[in-house]
Amino acid sequence: MYDTNRFIRAAEPCAYHEAFAEDMRRCDNALGMGGLMSINAECWLEVLNSMTDAQIAEYVSTKYKPGILNPFRDTSLYIKH
């Protein structure tokens, strides 16, 4: 449904690439879980899906903060690093 690998590739030149990739993997996992985590993940992925690769790279370079797209934030399943 969502090509998170495309999102991850688009962010490769960015400083926060690894953190962004981890958030994308968490979104993939959350989609199959249902509940609030699934809703959060789908909202983020829908926004990213509507962006071009250049727009994703710009977002990750200028606005993204590690963990901000983690669908488990503010839930009992959130693990803070």
PyMOL Python script that loads the backbone (N, CA, C, O; Angstrom):
from pymol import cmd

cmd.read_pdbstr("""\
ATOM      1  N   MET A   1       0.823  -1.188   0.000  1.00  0.00           N
ATOM      2  CA  MET A   1       0.000   0.000   0.000  1.00  0.00           C
ATOM      3  C   MET A   1       0.875   1.264   0.000  1.00  0.00           C
ATOM      4  O   MET A   1       0.652   2.172  -0.801  1.00  0.00           O
ATOM      5  N   TYR A   2       1.866   1.322   0.893  1.00  0.00           N
ATOM      6  CA  TYR A   2       2.790   2.453   0.949  1.00  0.00           C
ATOM      7  C   TYR A   2       4.198   1.932   0.685  1.00  0.00           C
ATOM      8  O   TYR A   2       4.599   0.902   1.226  1.00  0.00           O
ATOM      9  N   ASP A   3       4.929   2.638  -0.135  1.00  0.00           N
ATOM     10  CA  ASP A   3       6.296   2.232  -0.471  1.00  0.00           C
ATOM     11  C   ASP A   3       7.273   2.930   0.472  1.00  0.00           C
ATOM     12  O   ASP A   3       7.901   3.924   0.106  1.00  0.00           O
ATOM     13  N   THR A   4       7.393   2.402   1.681  1.00  0.00           N
ATOM     14  CA  THR A   4       8.286   3.026   2.661  1.00  0.00           C
ATOM     15  C   THR A   4       9.741   2.960   2.207  1.00  0.00           C
ATOM     16  O   THR A   4      10.551   3.796   2.605  1.00  0.00           O
ATOM     17  N   ASN A   5      10.077   1.979   1.383  1.00  0.00           N
ATOM     18  CA  ASN A   5      11.443   1.922   0.852  1.00  0.00           C
ATOM     19  C   ASN A   5      11.741   3.137  -0.023  1.00  0.00           C
ATOM     20  O   ASN A   5      12.869   3.631  -0.034  1.00  0.00           O
ATOM     21  N   ARG A   6      10.754   3.615  -0.744  1.00  0.00           N
ATOM     22  CA  ARG A   6      10.935   4.835  -1.552  1.00  0.00           C
ATOM     23  C   ARG A   6      11.203   6.026  -0.642  1.00  0.00           C
ATOM     24  O   ARG A   6      12.080   6.845  -0.918  1.00  0.00           O
ATOM     25  N   PHE A   7      10.441   6.115   0.446  1.00  0.00           N
ATOM     26  CA  PHE A   7      10.623   7.226   1.388  1.00  0.00           C
ATOM     27  C   PHE A   7      12.028   7.184   1.985  1.00  0.00           C
ATOM     28  O   PHE A   7      12.696   8.211   2.108  1.00  0.00           O
ATOM     29  N   ILE A   8      12.461   5.990   2.349  1.00  0.00           N
ATOM     30  CA  ILE A   8      13.785   5.815   2.961  1.00  0.00           C
ATOM     31  C   ILE A   8      14.886   6.179   1.960  1.00  0.00           C
ATOM     32  O   ILE A   8      15.847   6.865   2.309  1.00  0.00           O
ATOM     33  N   ARG A   9      14.740   5.716   0.716  1.00  0.00           N
ATOM     34  CA  ARG A   9      15.730   6.044  -0.319  1.00  0.00           C
ATOM     35  C   ARG A   9      15.782   7.546  -0.577  1.00  0.00           C
ATOM     36  O   ARG A   9      16.858   8.107  -0.782  1.00  0.00           O
ATOM     37  N   ALA A  10      14.634   8.188  -0.568  1.00  0.00           N
ATOM     38  CA  ALA A  10      14.582   9.628  -0.822  1.00  0.00           C
ATOM     39  C   ALA A  10      15.342  10.413   0.249  1.00  0.00           C
ATOM     40  O   ALA A  10      15.873  11.488  -0.026  1.00  0.00           O
ATOM     41  N   ALA A  11      15.392   9.881   1.455  1.00  0.00           N
ATOM     42  CA  ALA A  11      16.043  10.571   2.571  1.00  0.00           C
ATOM     43  C   ALA A  11      17.508  10.172   2.758  1.00  0.00           C
ATOM     44  O   ALA A  11      18.145  10.620   3.712  1.00  0.00           O
ATOM     45  N   GLU A  12      18.056   9.337   1.869  1.00  0.00           N
ATOM     46  CA  GLU A  12      19.435   8.842   2.033  1.00  0.00           C
ATOM     47  C   GLU A  12      20.478   9.938   2.219  1.00  0.00           C
ATOM     48  O   GLU A  12      21.369   9.769   3.051  1.00  0.00           O
ATOM     49  N   PRO A  13      20.416  11.049   1.492  1.00  0.00           N
ATOM     50  CA  PRO A  13      21.467  12.050   1.675  1.00  0.00           C
ATOM     51  C   PRO A  13      21.306  12.903   2.946  1.00  0.00           C
ATOM     52  O   PRO A  13      22.152  13.752   3.228  1.00  0.00           O
ATOM     53  N   CYS A  14      20.259  12.688   3.690  1.00  0.00           N
ATOM     54  CA  CYS A  14      19.955  13.535   4.846  1.00  0.00           C
ATOM     55  C   CYS A  14      20.661  13.062   6.119  1.00  0.00           C
ATOM     56  O   CYS A  14      20.935  11.874   6.295  1.00  0.00           O
ATOM     57  N   ALA A  15      20.942  14.009   6.984  1.00  0.00           N
ATOM     58  CA  ALA A  15      21.653  13.709   8.233  1.00  0.00           C
ATOM     59  C   ALA A  15      20.878  12.731   9.113  1.00  0.00           C
ATOM     60  O   ALA A  15      21.483  11.891   9.779  1.00  0.00           O
ATOM     61  N   TYR A  16      19.576  12.828   9.125  1.00  0.00           N
ATOM     62  CA  TYR A  16      18.751  11.968   9.994  1.00  0.00           C
ATOM     63  C   TYR A  16      18.219  10.738   9.266  1.00  0.00           C
ATOM     64  O   TYR A  16      17.186  10.190   9.651  1.00  0.00           O
ATOM     65  N   HIS A  17      18.909  10.305   8.227  1.00  0.00           N
ATOM     66  CA  HIS A  17      18.429   9.179   7.435  1.00  0.00           C
ATOM     67  C   HIS A  17      18.148   7.942   8.271  1.00  0.00           C
ATOM     68  O   HIS A  17      17.090   7.332   8.116  1.00  0.00           O
ATOM     69  N   GLU A  18      19.059   7.554   9.148  1.00  0.00           N
ATOM     70  CA  GLU A  18      18.883   6.324   9.943  1.00  0.00           C
ATOM     71  C   GLU A  18      17.677   6.422  10.870  1.00  0.00           C
ATOM     72  O   GLU A  18      16.909   5.467  10.988  1.00  0.00           O
ATOM     73  N   ALA A  19      17.505   7.548  11.520  1.00  0.00           N
ATOM     74  CA  ALA A  19      16.354   7.737  12.420  1.00  0.00           C
ATOM     75  C   ALA A  19      15.052   7.728  11.628  1.00  0.00           C
ATOM     76  O   ALA A  19      14.058   7.148  12.064  1.00  0.00           O
ATOM     77  N   PHE A  20      15.060   8.369  10.469  1.00  0.00           N
ATOM     78  CA  PHE A  20      13.879   8.388   9.603  1.00  0.00           C
ATOM     79  C   PHE A  20      13.550   6.980   9.133  1.00  0.00           C
ATOM     80  O   PHE A  20      12.384   6.585   9.129  1.00  0.00           O
ATOM     81  N   ALA A  21      14.565   6.217   8.738  1.00  0.00           N
ATOM     82  CA  ALA A  21      14.357   4.835   8.289  1.00  0.00           C
ATOM     83  C   ALA A  21      13.754   3.994   9.409  1.00  0.00           C
ATOM     84  O   ALA A  21      12.870   3.173   9.160  1.00  0.00           O
ATOM     85  N   GLU A  22      14.220   4.190  10.628  1.00  0.00           N
ATOM     86  CA  GLU A  22      13.671   3.450  11.777  1.00  0.00           C
ATOM     87  C   GLU A  22      12.202   3.824  11.996  1.00  0.00           C
ATOM     88  O   GLU A  22      11.380   2.949  12.266  1.00  0.00           O
ATOM     89  N   ASP A  23      11.868   5.093  11.884  1.00  0.00           N
ATOM     90  CA  ASP A  23      10.467   5.510  12.000  1.00  0.00           C
ATOM     91  C   ASP A  23       9.613   4.865  10.910  1.00  0.00           C
ATOM     92  O   ASP A  23       8.478   4.464  11.171  1.00  0.00           O
ATOM     93  N   MET A  24      10.144   4.762   9.702  1.00  0.00           N
ATOM     94  CA  MET A  24       9.398   4.130   8.611  1.00  0.00           C
ATOM     95  C   MET A  24       9.171   2.647   8.900  1.00  0.00           C
ATOM     96  O   MET A  24       8.091   2.125   8.625  1.00  0.00           O
ATOM     97  N   ARG A  25      10.175   1.963   9.450  1.00  0.00           N
ATOM     98  CA  ARG A  25      10.001   0.545   9.814  1.00  0.00           C
ATOM     99  C   ARG A  25       8.940   0.401  10.909  1.00  0.00           C
ATOM    100  O   ARG A  25       8.152  -0.544  10.897  1.00  0.00           O
ATOM    101  N   ARG A  26       8.927   1.328  11.836  1.00  0.00           N
ATOM    102  CA  ARG A  26       7.903   1.294  12.896  1.00  0.00           C
ATOM    103  C   ARG A  26       6.513   1.541  12.314  1.00  0.00           C
ATOM    104  O   ARG A  26       5.540   0.918  12.738  1.00  0.00           O
ATOM    105  N   CYS A  27       6.423   2.438  11.355  1.00  0.00           N
ATOM    106  CA  CYS A  27       5.128   2.689  10.705  1.00  0.00           C
ATOM    107  C   CYS A  27       4.645   1.429   9.989  1.00  0.00           C
ATOM    108  O   CYS A  27       3.469   1.074  10.079  1.00  0.00           O
ATOM    109  N   ASP A  28       5.542   0.760   9.287  1.00  0.00           N
ATOM    110  CA  ASP A  28       5.181  -0.496   8.623  1.00  0.00           C
ATOM    111  C   ASP A  28       4.627  -1.504   9.629  1.00  0.00           C
ATOM    112  O   ASP A  28       3.600  -2.134   9.378  1.00  0.00           O
ATOM    113  N   ASN A  29       5.300  -1.652  10.753  1.00  0.00           N
ATOM    114  CA  ASN A  29       4.843  -2.588  11.791  1.00  0.00           C
ATOM    115  C   ASN A  29       3.499  -2.172  12.368  1.00  0.00           C
ATOM    116  O   ASN A  29       2.628  -3.010  12.598  1.00  0.00           O
ATOM    117  N   ALA A  30       3.335  -0.888  12.598  1.00  0.00           N
ATOM    118  CA  ALA A  30       2.114  -0.392  13.233  1.00  0.00           C
ATOM    119  C   ALA A  30       0.881  -0.569  12.352  1.00  0.00           C
ATOM    120  O   ALA A  30      -0.225  -0.732  12.867  1.00  0.00           O
ATOM    121  N   LEU A  31       1.056  -0.540  11.035  1.00  0.00           N
ATOM    122  CA  LEU A  31      -0.094  -0.684  10.139  1.00  0.00           C
ATOM    123  C   LEU A  31      -0.853  -1.981  10.384  1.00  0.00           C
ATOM    124  O   LEU A  31      -2.074  -2.019  10.240  1.00  0.00           O
ATOM    125  N   GLY A  32      -0.152  -3.030  10.747  1.00  0.00           N
ATOM    126  CA  GLY A  32      -0.800  -4.314  10.969  1.00  0.00           C
ATOM    127  C   GLY A  32      -1.324  -4.511  12.374  1.00  0.00           C
ATOM    128  O   GLY A  32      -1.908  -5.552  12.674  1.00  0.00           O
ATOM    129  N   MET A  33      -1.130  -3.540  13.236  1.00  0.00           N
ATOM    130  CA  MET A  33      -1.506  -3.711  14.638  1.00  0.00           C
ATOM    131  C   MET A  33      -2.904  -3.208  14.964  1.00  0.00           C
ATOM    132  O   MET A  33      -3.522  -3.688  15.914  1.00  0.00           O
ATOM    133  N   GLY A  34      -3.405  -2.269  14.211  1.00  0.00           N
ATOM    134  CA  GLY A  34      -4.704  -1.687  14.517  1.00  0.00           C
ATOM    135  C   GLY A  34      -4.591  -0.639  15.605  1.00  0.00           C
ATOM    136  O   GLY A  34      -3.508  -0.388  16.134  1.00  0.00           O
ATOM    137  N   GLY A  35      -5.698  -0.041  15.928  1.00  0.00           N
ATOM    138  CA  GLY A  35      -5.738   0.941  17.002  1.00  0.00           C
ATOM    139  C   GLY A  35      -5.047   2.244  16.643  1.00  0.00           C
ATOM    140  O   GLY A  35      -4.832   2.567  15.475  1.00  0.00           O
ATOM    141  N   LEU A  36      -4.707   2.981  17.695  1.00  0.00           N
ATOM    142  CA  LEU A  36      -4.121   4.304  17.535  1.00  0.00           C
ATOM    143  C   LEU A  36      -2.797   4.268  16.775  1.00  0.00           C
ATOM    144  O   LEU A  36      -2.515   5.165  15.980  1.00  0.00           O
ATOM    145  N   MET A  37      -1.979   3.231  17.014  1.00  0.00           N
ATOM    146  CA  MET A  37      -0.696   3.139  16.325  1.00  0.00           C
ATOM    147  C   MET A  37      -0.896   3.042  14.812  1.00  0.00           C
ATOM    148  O   MET A  37      -0.184   3.690  14.045  1.00  0.00           O
ATOM    149  N   SER A  38      -1.847   2.247  14.394  1.00  0.00           N
ATOM    150  CA  SER A  38      -2.133   2.081  12.973  1.00  0.00           C
ATOM    151  C   SER A  38      -2.643   3.384  12.359  1.00  0.00           C
ATOM    152  O   SER A  38      -2.261   3.746  11.246  1.00  0.00           O
ATOM    153  N   ILE A  39      -3.496   4.074  13.081  1.00  0.00           N
ATOM    154  CA  ILE A  39      -4.036   5.354  12.596  1.00  0.00           C
ATOM    155  C   ILE A  39      -2.913   6.375  12.456  1.00  0.00           C
ATOM    156  O   ILE A  39      -2.832   7.072  11.444  1.00  0.00           O
ATOM    157  N   ASN A  40      -2.041   6.470  13.471  1.00  0.00           N
ATOM    158  CA  ASN A  40      -0.912   7.401  13.409  1.00  0.00           C
ATOM    159  C   ASN A  40      -0.021   7.091  12.219  1.00  0.00           C
ATOM    160  O   ASN A  40       0.362   7.989  11.470  1.00  0.00           O
ATOM    161  N   ALA A  41       0.311   5.809  12.047  1.00  0.00           N
ATOM    162  CA  ALA A  41       1.187   5.405  10.942  1.00  0.00           C
ATOM    163  C   ALA A  41       0.548   5.738   9.605  1.00  0.00           C
ATOM    164  O   ALA A  41       1.213   6.273   8.718  1.00  0.00           O
ATOM    165  N   GLU A  42      -0.715   5.432   9.450  1.00  0.00           N
ATOM    166  CA  GLU A  42      -1.382   5.686   8.177  1.00  0.00           C
ATOM    167  C   GLU A  42      -1.432   7.177   7.855  1.00  0.00           C
ATOM    168  O   GLU A  42      -1.280   7.566   6.697  1.00  0.00           O
ATOM    169  N   CYS A  43      -1.639   8.000   8.853  1.00  0.00           N
ATOM    170  CA  CYS A  43      -1.649   9.451   8.619  1.00  0.00           C
ATOM    171  C   CYS A  43      -0.298   9.932   8.102  1.00  0.00           C
ATOM    172  O   CYS A  43      -0.237  10.660   7.111  1.00  0.00           O
ATOM    173  N   TRP A  44       0.790   9.526   8.770  1.00  0.00           N
ATOM    174  CA  TRP A  44       2.129   9.929   8.332  1.00  0.00           C
ATOM    175  C   TRP A  44       2.436   9.384   6.937  1.00  0.00           C
ATOM    176  O   TRP A  44       2.935  10.112   6.079  1.00  0.00           O
ATOM    177  N   LEU A  45       2.142   8.124   6.717  1.00  0.00           N
ATOM    178  CA  LEU A  45       2.470   7.503   5.433  1.00  0.00           C
ATOM    179  C   LEU A  45       1.659   8.107   4.296  1.00  0.00           C
ATOM    180  O   LEU A  45       2.158   8.221   3.177  1.00  0.00           O
ATOM    181  N   GLU A  46       0.439   8.487   4.561  1.00  0.00           N
ATOM    182  CA  GLU A  46      -0.393   9.122   3.530  1.00  0.00           C
ATOM    183  C   GLU A  46       0.208  10.463   3.120  1.00  0.00           C
ATOM    184  O   GLU A  46       0.239  10.792   1.934  1.00  0.00           O
ATOM    185  N   VAL A  47       0.683  11.234   4.086  1.00  0.00           N
ATOM    186  CA  VAL A  47       1.315  12.517   3.779  1.00  0.00           C
ATOM    187  C   VAL A  47       2.583  12.296   2.951  1.00  0.00           C
ATOM    188  O   VAL A  47       2.780  12.943   1.922  1.00  0.00           O
ATOM    189  N   LEU A  48       3.437  11.380   3.406  1.00  0.00           N
ATOM    190  CA  LEU A  48       4.682  11.110   2.680  1.00  0.00           C
ATOM    191  C   LEU A  48       4.403  10.565   1.286  1.00  0.00           C
ATOM    192  O   LEU A  48       5.131  10.876   0.344  1.00  0.00           O
ATOM    193  N   ASN A  49       3.370   9.763   1.145  1.00  0.00           N
ATOM    194  CA  ASN A  49       3.013   9.176  -0.148  1.00  0.00           C
ATOM    195  C   ASN A  49       2.636  10.248  -1.170  1.00  0.00           C
ATOM    196  O   ASN A  49       2.828  10.059  -2.371  1.00  0.00           O
ATOM    197  N   SER A  50       2.108  11.357  -0.701  1.00  0.00           N
ATOM    198  CA  SER A  50       1.691  12.435  -1.605  1.00  0.00           C
ATOM    199  C   SER A  50       2.857  13.342  -2.001  1.00  0.00           C
ATOM    200  O   SER A  50       2.698  14.220  -2.849  1.00  0.00           O
ATOM    201  N   MET A  51       4.025  13.133  -1.394  1.00  0.00           N
ATOM    202  CA  MET A  51       5.195  13.970  -1.656  1.00  0.00           C
ATOM    203  C   MET A  51       6.112  13.336  -2.696  1.00  0.00           C
ATOM    204  O   MET A  51       6.166  12.114  -2.834  1.00  0.00           O
ATOM    205  N   THR A  52       6.827  14.178  -3.417  1.00  0.00           N
ATOM    206  CA  THR A  52       7.851  13.691  -4.331  1.00  0.00           C
ATOM    207  C   THR A  52       9.091  13.320  -3.509  1.00  0.00           C
ATOM    208  O   THR A  52       9.189  13.664  -2.331  1.00  0.00           O
ATOM    209  N   ASP A  53      10.019  12.627  -4.132  1.00  0.00           N
ATOM    210  CA  ASP A  53      11.260  12.281  -3.443  1.00  0.00           C
ATOM    211  C   ASP A  53      12.005  13.533  -2.990  1.00  0.00           C
ATOM    212  O   ASP A  53      12.551  13.571  -1.887  1.00  0.00           O
ATOM    213  N   ALA A  54      12.027  14.546  -3.834  1.00  0.00           N
ATOM    214  CA  ALA A  54      12.705  15.798  -3.486  1.00  0.00           C
ATOM    215  C   ALA A  54      12.035  16.463  -2.277  1.00  0.00           C
ATOM    216  O   ALA A  54      12.718  17.013  -1.413  1.00  0.00           O
ATOM    217  N   GLN A  55      10.713  16.410  -2.219  1.00  0.00           N
ATOM    218  CA  GLN A  55       9.993  16.993  -1.086  1.00  0.00           C
ATOM    219  C   GLN A  55      10.273  16.220   0.199  1.00  0.00           C
ATOM    220  O   GLN A  55      10.399  16.817   1.268  1.00  0.00           O
ATOM    221  N   ILE A  56      10.371  14.893   0.098  1.00  0.00           N
ATOM    222  CA  ILE A  56      10.687  14.079   1.276  1.00  0.00           C
ATOM    223  C   ILE A  56      12.082  14.427   1.773  1.00  0.00           C
ATOM    224  O   ILE A  56      12.282  14.616   2.973  1.00  0.00           O
ATOM    225  N   ALA A  57      13.038  14.513   0.874  1.00  0.00           N
ATOM    226  CA  ALA A  57      14.409  14.868   1.263  1.00  0.00           C
ATOM    227  C   ALA A  57      14.438  16.252   1.918  1.00  0.00           C
ATOM    228  O   ALA A  57      15.133  16.453   2.914  1.00  0.00           O
ATOM    229  N   GLU A  58      13.703  17.183   1.373  1.00  0.00           N
ATOM    230  CA  GLU A  58      13.636  18.537   1.952  1.00  0.00           C
ATOM    231  C   GLU A  58      13.028  18.501   3.349  1.00  0.00           C
ATOM    232  O   GLU A  58      13.532  19.152   4.264  1.00  0.00           O
ATOM    233  N   TYR A  59      11.942  17.736   3.517  1.00  0.00           N
ATOM    234  CA  TYR A  59      11.308  17.609   4.827  1.00  0.00           C
ATOM    235  C   TYR A  59      12.273  17.010   5.850  1.00  0.00           C
ATOM    236  O   TYR A  59      12.419  17.537   6.953  1.00  0.00           O
ATOM    237  N   VAL A  60      12.929  15.909   5.485  1.00  0.00           N
ATOM    238  CA  VAL A  60      13.833  15.237   6.420  1.00  0.00           C
ATOM    239  C   VAL A  60      15.030  16.139   6.743  1.00  0.00           C
ATOM    240  O   VAL A  60      15.528  16.124   7.869  1.00  0.00           O
ATOM    241  N   SER A  61      15.486  16.909   5.782  1.00  0.00           N
ATOM    242  CA  SER A  61      16.635  17.793   5.999  1.00  0.00           C
ATOM    243  C   SER A  61      16.306  19.010   6.846  1.00  0.00           C
ATOM    244  O   SER A  61      17.157  19.494   7.593  1.00  0.00           O
ATOM    245  N   THR A  62      15.078  19.510   6.738  1.00  0.00           N
ATOM    246  CA  THR A  62      14.781  20.798   7.384  1.00  0.00           C
ATOM    247  C   THR A  62      13.809  20.733   8.562  1.00  0.00           C
ATOM    248  O   THR A  62      13.896  21.559   9.470  1.00  0.00           O
ATOM    249  N   LYS A  63      12.893  19.776   8.567  1.00  0.00           N
ATOM    250  CA  LYS A  63      11.845  19.778   9.589  1.00  0.00           C
ATOM    251  C   LYS A  63      11.804  18.530  10.460  1.00  0.00           C
ATOM    252  O   LYS A  63      11.351  18.588  11.603  1.00  0.00           O
ATOM    253  N   TYR A  64      12.265  17.419   9.939  1.00  0.00           N
ATOM    254  CA  TYR A  64      12.184  16.148  10.658  1.00  0.00           C
ATOM    255  C   TYR A  64      13.084  16.142  11.893  1.00  0.00           C
ATOM    256  O   TYR A  64      14.215  16.627  11.855  1.00  0.00           O
ATOM    257  N   LYS A  65      12.567  15.587  12.977  1.00  0.00           N
ATOM    258  CA  LYS A  65      13.332  15.335  14.197  1.00  0.00           C
ATOM    259  C   LYS A  65      13.228  13.850  14.495  1.00  0.00           C
ATOM    260  O   LYS A  65      12.148  13.276  14.361  1.00  0.00           O
ATOM    261  N   PRO A  66      14.323  13.210  14.898  1.00  0.00           N
ATOM    262  CA  PRO A  66      14.293  11.768  15.168  1.00  0.00           C
ATOM    263  C   PRO A  66      13.150  11.368  16.104  1.00  0.00           C
ATOM    264  O   PRO A  66      12.973  11.936  17.181  1.00  0.00           O
ATOM    265  N   GLY A  67      12.392  10.384  15.661  1.00  0.00           N
ATOM    266  CA  GLY A  67      11.297   9.841  16.448  1.00  0.00           C
ATOM    267  C   GLY A  67       9.960  10.518  16.270  1.00  0.00           C
ATOM    268  O   GLY A  67       8.951  10.018  16.766  1.00  0.00           O
ATOM    269  N   ILE A  68       9.920  11.647  15.572  1.00  0.00           N
ATOM    270  CA  ILE A  68       8.666  12.399  15.451  1.00  0.00           C
ATOM    271  C   ILE A  68       7.596  11.633  14.670  1.00  0.00           C
ATOM    272  O   ILE A  68       6.403  11.846  14.887  1.00  0.00           O
ATOM    273  N   LEU A  69       8.011  10.744  13.765  1.00  0.00           N
ATOM    274  CA  LEU A  69       7.044   9.966  12.990  1.00  0.00           C
ATOM    275  C   LEU A  69       6.780   8.590  13.597  1.00  0.00           C
ATOM    276  O   LEU A  69       6.098   7.764  12.991  1.00  0.00           O
ATOM    277  N   ASN A  70       7.310   8.345  14.776  1.00  0.00           N
ATOM    278  CA  ASN A  70       7.119   7.056  15.458  1.00  0.00           C
ATOM    279  C   ASN A  70       5.648   6.927  15.861  1.00  0.00           C
ATOM    280  O   ASN A  70       5.179   7.694  16.702  1.00  0.00           O
ATOM    281  N   PRO A  71       4.915   5.982  15.284  1.00  0.00           N
ATOM    282  CA  PRO A  71       3.482   5.854  15.584  1.00  0.00           C
ATOM    283  C   PRO A  71       3.206   5.349  17.000  1.00  0.00           C
ATOM    284  O   PRO A  71       2.059   5.357  17.449  1.00  0.00           O
ATOM    285  N   PHE A  72       4.237   4.917  17.696  1.00  0.00           N
ATOM    286  CA  PHE A  72       4.064   4.412  19.055  1.00  0.00           C
ATOM    287  C   PHE A  72       4.233   5.507  20.113  1.00  0.00           C
ATOM    288  O   PHE A  72       3.991   5.269  21.297  1.00  0.00           O
ATOM    289  N   ARG A  73       4.644   6.699  19.692  1.00  0.00           N
ATOM    290  CA  ARG A  73       4.782   7.809  20.643  1.00  0.00           C
ATOM    291  C   ARG A  73       3.459   8.026  21.369  1.00  0.00           C
ATOM    292  O   ARG A  73       2.381   7.901  20.786  1.00  0.00           O
ATOM    293  N   ASP A  74       3.565   8.349  22.633  1.00  0.00           N
ATOM    294  CA  ASP A  74       2.399   8.632  23.472  1.00  0.00           C
ATOM    295  C   ASP A  74       1.485   7.424  23.645  1.00  0.00           C
ATOM    296  O   ASP A  74       0.296   7.580  23.923  1.00  0.00           O
ATOM    297  N   THR A  75       2.030   6.226  23.482  1.00  0.00           N
ATOM    298  CA  THR A  75       1.275   4.999  23.758  1.00  0.00           C
ATOM    299  C   THR A  75       2.067   4.176  24.767  1.00  0.00           C
ATOM    300  O   THR A  75       3.227   4.474  25.050  1.00  0.00           O
ATOM    301  N   SER A  76       1.443   3.160  25.296  1.00  0.00           N
ATOM    302  CA  SER A  76       2.137   2.300  26.267  1.00  0.00           C
ATOM    303  C   SER A  76       3.220   1.456  25.599  1.00  0.00           C
ATOM    304  O   SER A  76       4.039   0.859  26.297  1.00  0.00           O
ATOM    305  N   LEU A  77       3.248   1.390  24.275  1.00  0.00           N
ATOM    306  CA  LEU A  77       4.247   0.595  23.559  1.00  0.00           C
ATOM    307  C   LEU A  77       5.472   1.413  23.161  1.00  0.00           C
ATOM    308  O   LEU A  77       6.374   0.895  22.504  1.00  0.00           O
ATOM    309  N   TYR A  78       5.512   2.676  23.551  1.00  0.00           N
ATOM    310  CA  TYR A  78       6.631   3.541  23.187  1.00  0.00           C
ATOM    311  C   TYR A  78       7.849   3.216  24.038  1.00  0.00           C
ATOM    312  O   TYR A  78       7.772   3.168  25.266  1.00  0.00           O
ATOM    313  N   ILE A  79       8.973   2.993  23.365  1.00  0.00           N
ATOM    314  CA  ILE A  79      10.242   2.745  24.051  1.00  0.00           C
ATOM    315  C   ILE A  79      11.145   3.925  23.788  1.00  0.00           C
ATOM    316  O   ILE A  79      11.543   4.171  22.649  1.00  0.00           O
ATOM    317  N   LYS A  80      11.472   4.654  24.836  1.00  0.00           N
ATOM    318  CA  LYS A  80      12.316   5.825  24.682  1.00  0.00           C
ATOM    319  C   LYS A  80      13.779   5.399  24.709  1.00  0.00           C
ATOM    320  O   LYS A  80      14.192   4.626  25.573  1.00  0.00           O
ATOM    321  N   HIS A  81      14.560   5.908  23.757  1.00  0.00           N
ATOM    322  CA  HIS A  81      15.989   5.556  23.671  1.00  0.00           C
ATOM    323  C   HIS A  81      16.812   6.602  24.332  1.00  0.00           C
ATOM    324  O   HIS A  81      18.038   6.493  24.368  1.00  0.00           O
TER     325      HIS A  81
END
""", "prot")
cmd.dss("prot")
cmd.show_as("cartoon", "prot")
cmd.util.cbc("prot")
cmd.orient("prot")
